[in-house]
Amino acid sequence: MADCLSYVTAGSTVKKPEGTCCSGLKTVLKTDDAECLCEAFKNSAQLAGVSLNVTKAMGLCYM
């Protein structure tokens, strides 16, 4: 999921996530951790030192 940070970090001008981001996300979505990931996106203030563009982060699931 670290490969997604360049795309979902607040203020990023990256237009689309890297392929490795998408493959990592697909792996997570196949596990029981997917719900936790979505909650983390919604509550991005809980992520230490990372400010997310929540719209981009939540949109990853639809790419």
C-alpha positions in Angstrom: 0.0 0.0 0.0 3.0 2.3 0.4 3.1 2.5 -3.4 -0.2 4.4 -3.3 1.1 7.3 -1.1 2.4 9.3 -4.0 -1.2 9.4 -5.4 -3.3 9.7 -2.3 -1.2 12.1 -0.2 -2.9 15.5 0.2 -1.6 18.0 -2.3 -0.3 15.4 -4.7 -0.4 16.3 -8.4 -0.1 12.6 -9.4 -2.9 11.9 -11.9 -3.2 8.1 -11.4 -1.8 5.5 -9.0 1.1 3.3 -10.1 0.4 -0.3 -11.1 2.0 -1.6 -7.9 -0.5 0.4 -5.9 -3.4 -1.2 -7.6 -2.0 -4.7 -7.2 -1.3 -4.1 -3.5 -4.8 -2.8 -3.0 -6.3 -5.9 -4.8 -4.4 -8.1 -2.3 -5.7 -6.2 0.7 -9.3 -6.1 -0.6 -9.2 -10.0 -0.8 -8.6 -10.1 3.0 -10.6 -9.3 6.1 -8.5 -6.2 6.4 -10.3 -4.3 3.7 -12.9 -2.9 6.2 -10.0 -1.6 8.4 -8.4 0.0 5.4 -11.5 1.9 4.5 -11.9 3.1 8.1 -8.3 4.2 8.1 -9.0 6.3 4.9 -12.0 7.9 6.5 -10.1 8.7 9.7 -6.8 9.7 8.0 -6.0 11.9 11.0 -5.1 8.7 12.8 -2.4 7.9 10.3 0.9 9.2 11.8 2.3 12.0 9.8 0.3 11.3 6.6 -2.4 13.6 5.4 -4.6 11.9 2.7 -6.7 13.2 0.0 -9.7 11.0 1.1 -11.5 11.4 -2.2 -8.5 9.9 -4.1 -8.0 7.2 -1.4 -11.6 6.1 -1.4 -11.6 6.1 -5.3 -8.8 3.5 -5.4 -11.4 0.8 -4.8 -13.1 1.7 -8.1 -10.0 1.8 -10.3 
